[in-house]
Every structure is written in C-alpha cells, then in structure tokens.
Amino acid sequence: MVALARWGPDTLIPDLTPHALPGHRVTASRHEVIDPYIPVIVLAARTATALGVIAVATRRPRITAG
C-alpha cells in the first residue's frame, strides 16, 4: 500500500482532500492514504465480518412450544 501510494500513478490515488488546492490534491491524498487510521478501519471491517459469520454459524435453533 505504501509503495502504491508513493510511486503509483495518479489515477489510482483517490481524491481524499477535496479542500486542498488543485495542484496539491494528489500529493495530499497520497499522504492521507498511508495514514495509520486506514489499516485500523480495514482491521475493524474484517473483525466485524468474522464475528458476523461466527454468530450465524453457531446460533442455536429456535425452540418451539407445543
């Protein structure tokens, strides 16, 4: 990810800083992509997905009265 953010083409860099001046948008976006909060968000999404799959796989069947 760091290598792509530093040396990748401008078309692969998302516009994360629309408030920046037009000449600095790509540079500022490259800096934002490698900030540490991105891996935290990815880790949280993976954890949530794993917990959801585990919850569905281990749920107990509903007991019906009667």
mmCIF file as gemmi writes it, N, C-alpha and C atoms, coordinates in Angstrom:
data_model
loop_
_atom_site.group_PDB
_atom_site.id
_atom_site.type_symbol
_atom_site.label_atom_id
_atom_site.label_alt_id
_atom_site.label_comp_id
_atom_site.label_asym_id
_atom_site.label_entity_id
_atom_site.label_seq_id
_atom_site.pdbx_PDB_ins_code
_atom_site.Cartn_x
_atom_site.Cartn_y
_atom_site.Cartn_z
_atom_site.occupancy
_atom_site.B_iso_or_equiv
_atom_site.pdbx_formal_charge
_atom_site.auth_seq_id
_atom_site.auth_asym_id
_atom_site.pdbx_PDB_model_num
ATOM 1 N N . MET Axp A 1 ? 0.825 -1.187 0 1 0 ? 1 A 1
ATOM 2 C CA . MET Axp A 1 ? 0 0 0 1 0 ? 1 A 1
ATOM 3 C C . MET Axp A 1 ? 0.869 1.251 0 1 0 ? 1 A 1
ATOM 4 N N . VAL Axp A 2 ? 1.919 1.223 0.807 1 0 ? 2 A 1
ATOM 5 C CA . VAL Axp A 2 ? 2.801 2.384 0.883 1 0 ? 2 A 1
ATOM 6 C C . VAL Axp A 2 ? 3.499 2.596 -0.453 1 0 ? 2 A 1
ATOM 7 N N . ALA Axp A 3 ? 3.962 1.512 -1.076 1 0 ? 3 A 1
ATOM 8 C CA . ALA Axp A 3 ? 4.642 1.638 -2.366 1 0 ? 3 A 1
ATOM 9 C C . ALA Axp A 3 ? 3.692 2.176 -3.43 1 0 ? 3 A 1
ATOM 10 N N . LEU Axp A 4 ? 2.461 1.694 -3.432 1 0 ? 4 A 1
ATOM 11 C CA . LEU Axp A 4 ? 1.488 2.182 -4.404 1 0 ? 4 A 1
ATOM 12 C C . LEU Axp A 4 ? 1.159 3.649 -4.167 1 0 ? 4 A 1
ATOM 13 N N . ALA Axp A 5 ? 1.056 4.048 -2.918 1 0 ? 5 A 1
ATOM 14 C CA . ALA Axp A 5 ? 0.746 5.443 -2.604 1 0 ? 5 A 1
ATOM 15 C C . ALA Axp A 5 ? 1.893 6.372 -2.986 1 0 ? 5 A 1
ATOM 16 N N . ARG Axp A 6 ? 3.106 5.891 -2.876 1 0 ? 6 A 1
ATOM 17 C CA . ARG Axp A 6 ? 4.253 6.763 -3.172 1 0 ? 6 A 1
ATOM 18 C C . ARG Axp A 6 ? 4.6 6.8 -4.647 1 0 ? 6 A 1
ATOM 19 N N . TRP Axp A 7 ? 4.586 5.639 -5.317 1 0 ? 7 A 1
ATOM 20 C CA . TRP Axp A 7 ? 5.078 5.587 -6.681 1 0 ? 7 A 1
ATOM 21 C C . TRP Axp A 7 ? 4.016 5.205 -7.712 1 0 ? 7 A 1
ATOM 22 N N . GLY Axp A 8 ? 2.8 4.959 -7.279 1 0 ? 8 A 1
ATOM 23 C CA . GLY Axp A 8 ? 1.747 4.571 -8.204 1 0 ? 8 A 1
ATOM 24 C C . GLY Axp A 8 ? 1.267 5.743 -9.048 1 0 ? 8 A 1
ATOM 25 N N . PRO Axp A 9 ? 0.553 5.445 -10.126 1 0 ? 9 A 1
ATOM 26 C CA . PRO Axp A 9 ? 0.041 6.519 -10.979 1 0 ? 9 A 1
ATOM 27 C C . PRO Axp A 9 ? -1.039 7.333 -10.264 1 0 ? 9 A 1
ATOM 28 N N . ASP Axp A 10 ? -1.175 8.572 -10.679 1 0 ? 10 A 1
ATOM 29 C CA . ASP Axp A 10 ? -2.139 9.478 -10.046 1 0 ? 10 A 1
ATOM 30 C C . ASP Axp A 10 ? -3.577 8.988 -10.167 1 0 ? 10 A 1
ATOM 31 N N . THR Axp A 11 ? -3.873 8.218 -11.2 1 0 ? 11 A 1
ATOM 32 C CA . THR Axp A 11 ? -5.253 7.759 -11.401 1 0 ? 11 A 1
ATOM 33 C C . THR Axp A 11 ? -5.691 6.744 -10.349 1 0 ? 11 A 1
ATOM 34 N N . LEU Axp A 12 ? -4.742 6.096 -9.666 1 0 ? 12 A 1
ATOM 35 C CA . LEU Axp A 12 ? -5.091 5.121 -8.631 1 0 ? 12 A 1
ATOM 36 C C . LEU Axp A 12 ? -5.248 5.742 -7.256 1 0 ? 12 A 1
ATOM 37 N N . ILE Axp A 13 ? -4.918 7.006 -7.115 1 0 ? 13 A 1
ATOM 38 C CA . ILE Axp A 13 ? -4.989 7.682 -5.826 1 0 ? 13 A 1
ATOM 39 C C . ILE Axp A 13 ? -6.365 8.334 -5.69 1 0 ? 13 A 1
ATOM 40 N N . PRO Axp A 14 ? -7.15 7.959 -4.673 1 0 ? 14 A 1
ATOM 41 C CA . PRO Axp A 14 ? -8.472 8.578 -4.501 1 0 ? 14 A 1
ATOM 42 C C . PRO Axp A 14 ? -8.342 10.03 -4.057 1 0 ? 14 A 1
ATOM 43 N N . ASP Axp A 15 ? -9.336 10.824 -4.38 1 0 ? 15 A 1
ATOM 44 C CA . ASP Axp A 15 ? -9.333 12.241 -4.001 1 0 ? 15 A 1
ATOM 45 C C . ASP Axp A 15 ? -9.84 12.353 -2.566 1 0 ? 15 A 1
ATOM 46 N N . LEU Axp A 16 ? -8.916 12.244 -1.611 1 0 ? 16 A 1
ATOM 47 C CA . LEU Axp A 16 ? -9.276 12.284 -0.196 1 0 ? 16 A 1
ATOM 48 C C . LEU Axp A 16 ? -9.255 13.687 0.379 1 0 ? 16 A 1
ATOM 49 N N . THR Axp A 17 ? -8.703 14.633 -0.362 1 0 ? 17 A 1
ATOM 50 C CA . THR Axp A 17 ? -8.564 16.003 0.149 1 0 ? 17 A 1
ATOM 51 C C . THR Axp A 17 ? -9.127 17.002 -0.861 1 0 ? 17 A 1
ATOM 52 N N . PRO Axp A 18 ? -10.441 17.038 -1.03 1 0 ? 18 A 1
ATOM 53 C CA . PRO Axp A 18 ? -11.014 17.981 -1.998 1 0 ? 18 A 1
ATOM 54 C C . PRO Axp A 18 ? -10.854 19.435 -1.573 1 0 ? 18 A 1
ATOM 55 N N . HIS Axp A 19 ? -10.547 19.675 -0.302 1 0 ? 19 A 1
ATOM 56 C CA . HIS Axp A 19 ? -10.376 21.038 0.186 1 0 ? 19 A 1
ATOM 57 C C . HIS Axp A 19 ? -9.006 21.612 -0.172 1 0 ? 19 A 1
ATOM 58 N N . ALA Axp A 20 ? -8.071 20.766 -0.611 1 0 ? 20 A 1
ATOM 59 C CA . ALA Axp A 20 ? -6.727 21.234 -0.948 1 0 ? 20 A 1
ATOM 60 C C . ALA Axp A 20 ? -6.744 21.983 -2.278 1 0 ? 20 A 1
ATOM 61 N N . LEU Axp A 21 ? -5.719 22.758 -2.491 1 0 ? 21 A 1
ATOM 62 C CA . LEU Axp A 21 ? -5.581 23.456 -3.766 1 0 ? 21 A 1
ATOM 63 C C . LEU Axp A 21 ? -5.422 22.431 -4.88 1 0 ? 21 A 1
ATOM 64 N N . PRO Axp A 22 ? -5.9 22.736 -6.086 1 0 ? 22 A 1
ATOM 65 C CA . PRO Axp A 22 ? -5.866 21.747 -7.169 1 0 ? 22 A 1
ATOM 66 C C . PRO Axp A 22 ? -4.483 21.147 -7.428 1 0 ? 22 A 1
ATOM 67 N N . GLY Axp A 23 ? -3.434 21.932 -7.317 1 0 ? 23 A 1
ATOM 68 C CA . GLY Axp A 23 ? -2.095 21.419 -7.562 1 0 ? 23 A 1
ATOM 69 C C . GLY Axp A 23 ? -1.568 20.519 -6.463 1 0 ? 23 A 1
ATOM 70 N N . HIS Axp A 24 ? -2.182 20.551 -5.31 1 0 ? 24 A 1
ATOM 71 C CA . HIS Axp A 24 ? -1.709 19.772 -4.164 1 0 ? 24 A 1
ATOM 72 C C . HIS Axp A 24 ? -2.635 18.617 -3.794 1 0 ? 24 A 1
ATOM 73 N N . ARG Axp A 25 ? -3.716 18.428 -4.525 1 0 ? 25 A 1
ATOM 74 C CA . ARG Axp A 25 ? -4.69 17.394 -4.158 1 0 ? 25 A 1
ATOM 75 C C . ARG Axp A 25 ? -4.1 15.991 -4.194 1 0 ? 25 A 1
ATOM 76 N N . VAL Axp A 26 ? -3.389 15.664 -5.267 1 0 ? 26 A 1
ATOM 77 C CA . VAL Axp A 26 ? -2.835 14.312 -5.381 1 0 ? 26 A 1
ATOM 78 C C . VAL Axp A 26 ? -1.772 14.089 -4.316 1 0 ? 26 A 1
ATOM 79 N N . THR Axp A 27 ? -0.914 15.079 -4.098 1 0 ? 27 A 1
ATOM 80 C CA . THR Axp A 27 ? 0.134 14.947 -3.086 1 0 ? 27 A 1
ATOM 81 C C . THR Axp A 27 ? -0.47 14.775 -1.698 1 0 ? 27 A 1
ATOM 82 N N . ALA Axp A 28 ? -1.463 15.584 -1.376 1 0 ? 28 A 1
ATOM 83 C CA . ALA Axp A 28 ? -2.109 15.481 -0.065 1 0 ? 28 A 1
ATOM 84 C C . ALA Axp A 28 ? -2.857 14.158 0.072 1 0 ? 28 A 1
ATOM 85 N N . SER Axp A 29 ? -3.489 13.702 -0.998 1 0 ? 29 A 1
ATOM 86 C CA . SER Axp A 29 ? -4.205 12.425 -0.949 1 0 ? 29 A 1
ATOM 87 C C . SER Axp A 29 ? -3.236 11.261 -0.775 1 0 ? 29 A 1
ATOM 88 N N . ARG Axp A 30 ? -2.077 11.338 -1.42 1 0 ? 30 A 1
ATOM 89 C CA . ARG Axp A 30 ? -1.061 10.291 -1.24 1 0 ? 30 A 1
ATOM 90 C C . ARG Axp A 30 ? -0.635 10.21 0.225 1 0 ? 30 A 1
ATOM 91 N N . HIS Axp A 31 ? -0.53 11.35 0.873 1 0 ? 31 A 1
ATOM 92 C CA . HIS Axp A 31 ? -0.151 11.376 2.283 1 0 ? 31 A 1
ATOM 93 C C . HIS Axp A 31 ? -1.263 10.784 3.157 1 0 ? 31 A 1
ATOM 94 N N . GLU Axp A 32 ? -2.511 11.101 2.85 1 0 ? 32 A 1
ATOM 95 C CA . GLU Axp A 32 ? -3.64 10.616 3.651 1 0 ? 32 A 1
ATOM 96 C C . GLU Axp A 32 ? -3.846 9.108 3.52 1 0 ? 32 A 1
ATOM 97 N N . VAL Axp A 33 ? -3.545 8.551 2.349 1 0 ? 33 A 1
ATOM 98 C CA . VAL Axp A 33 ? -3.772 7.122 2.12 1 0 ? 33 A 1
ATOM 99 C C . VAL Axp A 33 ? -2.927 6.27 3.061 1 0 ? 33 A 1
ATOM 100 N N . ILE Axp A 34 ? -1.725 6.707 3.38 1 0 ? 34 A 1
ATOM 101 C CA . ILE Axp A 34 ? -0.85 5.892 4.223 1 0 ? 34 A 1
ATOM 102 C C . ILE Axp A 34 ? -0.939 6.257 5.699 1 0 ? 34 A 1
ATOM 103 N N . ASP Axp A 35 ? -1.91 7.078 6.071 1 0 ? 35 A 1
ATOM 104 C CA . ASP Axp A 35 ? -2.109 7.384 7.486 1 0 ? 35 A 1
ATOM 105 C C . ASP Axp A 35 ? -2.541 6.121 8.228 1 0 ? 35 A 1
ATOM 106 N N . PRO Axp A 36 ? -2.239 6.024 9.505 1 0 ? 36 A 1
ATOM 107 C CA . PRO Axp A 36 ? -2.492 4.779 10.234 1 0 ? 36 A 1
ATOM 108 C C . PRO Axp A 36 ? -3.963 4.445 10.465 1 0 ? 36 A 1
ATOM 109 N N . TYR Axp A 37 ? -4.889 5.364 10.252 1 0 ? 37 A 1
ATOM 110 C CA . TYR Axp A 37 ? -6.288 5.026 10.511 1 0 ? 37 A 1
ATOM 111 C C . TYR Axp A 37 ? -6.867 4.113 9.439 1 0 ? 37 A 1
ATOM 112 N N . ILE Axp A 38 ? -6.308 4.083 8.262 1 0 ? 38 A 1
ATOM 113 C CA . ILE Axp A 38 ? -6.818 3.218 7.199 1 0 ? 38 A 1
ATOM 114 C C . ILE Axp A 38 ? -6.664 1.737 7.58 1 0 ? 38 A 1
ATOM 115 N N . PRO Axp A 39 ? -5.489 1.281 8.024 1 0 ? 39 A 1
ATOM 116 C CA . PRO Axp A 39 ? -5.4 -0.124 8.452 1 0 ? 39 A 1
ATOM 117 C C . PRO Axp A 39 ? -6.314 -0.452 9.631 1 0 ? 39 A 1
ATOM 118 N N . VAL Axp A 40 ? -6.563 0.499 10.504 1 0 ? 40 A 1
ATOM 119 C CA . VAL Axp A 40 ? -7.467 0.263 11.629 1 0 ? 40 A 1
ATOM 120 C C . VAL Axp A 40 ? -8.887 0.03 11.12 1 0 ? 40 A 1
ATOM 121 N N . ILE Axp A 41 ? -9.312 0.81 10.147 1 0 ? 41 A 1
ATOM 122 C CA . ILE Axp A 41 ? -10.648 0.637 9.568 1 0 ? 41 A 1
ATOM 123 C C . ILE Axp A 41 ? -10.751 -0.718 8.867 1 0 ? 41 A 1
ATOM 124 N N . VAL Axp A 42 ? -9.72 -1.102 8.121 1 0 ? 42 A 1
ATOM 125 C CA . VAL Axp A 42 ? -9.726 -2.398 7.436 1 0 ? 42 A 1
ATOM 126 C C . VAL Axp A 42 ? -9.762 -3.534 8.454 1 0 ? 42 A 1
ATOM 127 N N . LEU Axp A 43 ? -8.982 -3.432 9.511 1 0 ? 43 A 1
ATOM 128 C CA . LEU Axp A 43 ? -8.989 -4.451 10.563 1 0 ? 43 A 1
ATOM 129 C C . LEU Axp A 43 ? -10.361 -4.546 11.227 1 0 ? 43 A 1
ATOM 130 N N . ALA Axp A 44 ? -10.991 -3.421 11.482 1 0 ? 44 A 1
ATOM 131 C CA . ALA Axp A 44 ? -12.322 -3.421 12.092 1 0 ? 44 A 1
ATOM 132 C C . ALA Axp A 44 ? -13.348 -4.076 11.169 1 0 ? 44 A 1
ATOM 133 N N . ALA Axp A 45 ? -13.263 -3.804 9.876 1 0 ? 45 A 1
ATOM 134 C CA . ALA Axp A 45 ? -14.201 -4.409 8.929 1 0 ? 45 A 1
ATOM 135 C C . ALA Axp A 45 ? -14.012 -5.923 8.86 1 0 ? 45 A 1
ATOM 136 N N . ARG Axp A 46 ? -12.773 -6.367 8.845 1 0 ? 46 A 1
ATOM 137 C CA . ARG Axp A 46 ? -12.511 -7.814 8.82 1 0 ? 46 A 1
ATOM 138 C C . ARG Axp A 46 ? -12.992 -8.483 10.103 1 0 ? 46 A 1
ATOM 139 N N . THR Axp A 47 ? -12.768 -7.854 11.23 1 0 ? 47 A 1
ATOM 140 C CA . THR Axp A 47 ? -13.212 -8.406 12.506 1 0 ? 47 A 1
ATOM 141 C C . THR Axp A 47 ? -14.733 -8.488 12.562 1 0 ? 47 A 1
ATOM 142 N N . ALA Axp A 48 ? -15.412 -7.441 12.117 1 0 ? 48 A 1
ATOM 143 C CA . ALA Axp A 48 ? -16.873 -7.441 12.113 1 0 ? 48 A 1
ATOM 144 C C . ALA Axp A 48 ? -17.418 -8.539 11.205 1 0 ? 48 A 1
ATOM 145 N N . THR Axp A 49 ? -16.8 -8.732 10.058 1 0 ? 49 A 1
ATOM 146 C CA . THR Axp A 49 ? -17.232 -9.788 9.149 1 0 ? 49 A 1
ATOM 147 C C . THR Axp A 49 ? -17.036 -11.163 9.78 1 0 ? 49 A 1
ATOM 148 N N . ALA Axp A 50 ? -15.88 -11.374 10.392 1 0 ? 50 A 1
ATOM 149 C CA . ALA Axp A 50 ? -15.613 -12.663 11.04 1 0 ? 50 A 1
ATOM 150 C C . ALA Axp A 50 ? -16.592 -12.924 12.175 1 0 ? 50 A 1
ATOM 151 N N . LEU Axp A 51 ? -16.858 -11.924 12.989 1 0 ? 51 A 1
ATOM 152 C CA . LEU Axp A 51 ? -17.809 -12.1 14.088 1 0 ? 51 A 1
ATOM 153 C C . LEU Axp A 51 ? -19.216 -12.375 13.571 1 0 ? 51 A 1
ATOM 154 N N . GLY Axp A 52 ? -19.605 -11.739 12.495 1 0 ? 52 A 1
ATOM 155 C CA . GLY Axp A 52 ? -20.915 -11.999 11.905 1 0 ? 52 A 1
ATOM 156 C C . GLY Axp A 52 ? -21.043 -13.419 11.394 1 0 ? 52 A 1
ATOM 157 N N . VAL Axp A 53 ? -19.999 -13.9 10.722 1 0 ? 53 A 1
ATOM 158 C CA . VAL Axp A 53 ? -20.012 -15.274 10.214 1 0 ? 53 A 1
ATOM 159 C C . VAL Axp A 53 ? -20.053 -16.268 11.369 1 0 ? 53 A 1
ATOM 160 N N . ILE Axp A 54 ? -19.281 -16.022 12.406 1 0 ? 54 A 1
ATOM 161 C CA . ILE Axp A 54 ? -19.277 -16.912 13.577 1 0 ? 54 A 1
ATOM 162 C C . ILE Axp A 54 ? -20.642 -16.913 14.258 1 0 ? 54 A 1
ATOM 163 N N . ALA Axp A 55 ? -21.265 -15.757 14.378 1 0 ? 55 A 1
ATOM 164 C CA . ALA Axp A 55 ? -22.578 -15.673 15.023 1 0 ? 55 A 1
ATOM 165 C C . ALA Axp A 55 ? -23.629 -16.453 14.245 1 0 ? 55 A 1
ATOM 166 N N . VAL Axp A 56 ? -23.598 -16.358 12.934 1 0 ? 56 A 1
ATOM 167 C CA . VAL Axp A 56 ? -24.568 -17.09 12.12 1 0 ? 56 A 1
ATOM 168 C C . VAL Axp A 56 ? -24.285 -18.588 12.171 1 0 ? 56 A 1
ATOM 169 N N . ALA Axp A 57 ? -23.031 -18.97 12.154 1 0 ? 57 A 1
ATOM 170 C CA . ALA Axp A 57 ? -22.671 -20.392 12.134 1 0 ? 57 A 1
ATOM 171 C C . ALA Axp A 57 ? -22.946 -21.089 13.46 1 0 ? 57 A 1
ATOM 172 N N . THR Axp A 58 ? -22.918 -20.37 14.564 1 0 ? 58 A 1
ATOM 173 C CA . THR Axp A 58 ? -23.064 -21.013 15.874 1 0 ? 58 A 1
ATOM 174 C C . THR Axp A 58 ? -24.389 -20.717 16.561 1 0 ? 58 A 1
ATOM 175 N N . ARG Axp A 59 ? -25.329 -20.123 15.864 1 0 ? 59 A 1
ATOM 176 C CA . ARG Axp A 59 ? -26.601 -19.814 16.528 1 0 ? 59 A 1
ATOM 177 C C . ARG Axp A 59 ? -27.388 -21.093 16.788 1 0 ? 59 A 1
ATOM 178 N N . ARG Axp A 60 ? -28.167 -21.043 17.852 1 0 ? 60 A 1
ATOM 179 C CA . ARG Axp A 60 ? -28.977 -22.191 18.248 1 0 ? 60 A 1
ATOM 180 C C . ARG Axp A 60 ? -30.31 -22.152 17.511 1 0 ? 60 A 1
ATOM 181 N N . PRO Axp A 61 ? -30.843 -23.321 17.211 1 0 ? 61 A 1
ATOM 182 C CA . PRO Axp A 61 ? -32.166 -23.325 16.572 1 0 ? 61 A 1
ATOM 183 C C . PRO Axp A 61 ? -33.242 -22.862 17.552 1 0 ? 61 A 1
ATOM 184 N N . ARG Axp A 62 ? -34.269 -22.251 17.03 1 0 ? 62 A 1
ATOM 185 C CA . ARG Axp A 62 ? -35.372 -21.761 17.855 1 0 ? 62 A 1
ATOM 186 C C . ARG Axp A 62 ? -36.177 -22.94 18.386 1 0 ? 62 A 1
ATOM 187 N N . ILE Axp A 63 ? -36.464 -22.916 19.681 1 0 ? 63 A 1
ATOM 188 C CA . ILE Axp A 63 ? -37.275 -23.961 20.312 1 0 ? 63 A 1
ATOM 189 C C . ILE Axp A 63 ? -38.731 -23.514 20.254 1 0 ? 63 A 1
ATOM 190 N N . THR Axp A 64 ? -39.568 -24.354 19.677 1 0 ? 64 A 1
ATOM 191 C CA . THR Axp A 64 ? -40.985 -24.01 19.577 1 0 ? 64 A 1
ATOM 192 C C . THR Axp A 64 ? -41.755 -24.721 20.681 1 0 ? 64 A 1
ATOM 193 N N . ALA Axp A 65 ? -42.668 -24.006 21.284 1 0 ? 65 A 1
ATOM 194 C CA . ALA Axp A 65 ? -43.506 -24.588 22.343 1 0 ? 65 A 1
ATOM 195 C C . ALA Axp A 65 ? -44.635 -25.377 21.693 1 0 ? 65 A 1
ATOM 196 N N . GLY Axp A 66 ? -44.936 -26.489 22.269 1 0 ? 66 A 1
ATOM 197 C CA . GLY Axp A 66 ? -46.077 -27.181 21.718 1 0 ? 66 A 1
ATOM 198 C C . GLY Axp A 66 ? -45.967 -28.597 21.763 1 0 ? 66 A 1
